Amino acid sequence: MIVVDETLNKKWNWWPLFPLYPYGKKKTILRELIPDQIWSLEQIQGLYYVAVPIRMTVIKVDNGLMLINPLPPIILPSASGLEHKIGLPALSRIFNDTEIWLCPGQWSFPINLPLDFLGIPSKRSRILFEEGTPHIDSFKWSSLGPLNLGLGRYQEISCFHYSTKTLHVTDAIVGIDSTPPEIFNFDPTPLLFHSRERGDEPLIDSIEQRKKGWKRLVLFSSFLKPGKLNIPPLKKIFKYSFKKDLRNWRSHFGIYPFLWDEDWESSLVEIMGKDTPKIQIAPVLQKLIFPRSKEVLLKWLENIKSFEDMEYLIPAHFTAPIKFTIEDCQKLINEINSQKWDKLPEDNKFLMGLYKKLFELGIIPEEVNL
């Protein structure tokens, strides 16, 4: 692992456009994933210290490099993931002679603006599949979707790199294990903040507290509001706030609006591996994107299963690289086809309720397949 020079990468002045922690200060680490062929640049980002790693992958290709999922301060394989879009304009200005490939159906909210208005140079941009695909001798490309989200579309483009036998995805498939990612070694504050039970507890750094905080961040990012989490009344929240030594931004002045059930760790059984990453369709996508589009997901996985000699998975979030074979892909297909996929565990209640509400309001249309 190499820490990218902090003096060059620390400041990100465009953070107000998408204000995610750690806001204007970006710590980046460079990791070699496949010797001499694939690297990743990784940061953390999130809301209210619910921060998870995000990854830009760099692949060696003929006469250059291919960058997937740009980070702030080039291929964009997602139509809807704002966290993957926000760094592209700055990156395109720095590498001003690069060719940019975009997932079809790029959109912006609340106003759907042309690419150039978003800082993406349209003259250098090409649309994946509509205008071909890059490096066809080195990659096989596959599309998940498109699906109609109402405000725009969901679509994700994945690619299989022949020489390294790696599958590259953005959000759809993740692998989660119990070890906090090494990017948190430089700032464990999000882990320590969420490892507590009350706002008046200090942020104490230890291996145990980091692991505990990481488990809770995984639950937040997977379910938004886990089933074992309660929001205490304001009176109780402020009772433990503004205590001595906690009156600072790092501690959020002791404001900690969370109350976990004693058996909260039981929610991790289905989504977190202990020694090896648990491979899964990202839980938040299962319930917000694919409730009525299971067949689209299955079609994509069947296509991926055709990639011969596949050995590794490199997603834009959580662990990478992950051992991932045709057999692992078939396990995902079997799980989606099982009754287990359609059940409503306690942790999914918030996501399913949110989906139902959006559908009732007409934000999510009746016809989701495009």
Buried (B, 14 or more C-beta within 10 A) or exposed (E): EEEBEEEEBBEBEBBEEEEBBBEEEBBBBBBEBBEEBBBBBBBBBBEBBBBBBBBBBBBBBEEEEBBBBBBBBBBBBBBBBEBBBBBBBBBBEEBEEBEBBBBBBBBBEEEEEEBEEBBBBEEBBBEBBEEEBBBEEBBBBBBBBBBBBEBBBBBBBBBBBBEBBBBBBBBBBBBBBBBBBEBBEEBBBBBBBBBBEBBBBEBEEEEEBBBBBBBBBBBBBBBBBBBBBEEBEEEBBBBBBBBEEBEEEEBBBBBBBBBBBEEBBEBBEEBBBEEEBBBBBBBBBBBBBBBBBBEBBBBBBEBBBEBEEBBBBBBBBBBBBBEBBBEBBEEBBEEBEEEEBEEEEEBBBBBBEBBEEBBEEEEBEEEBEE
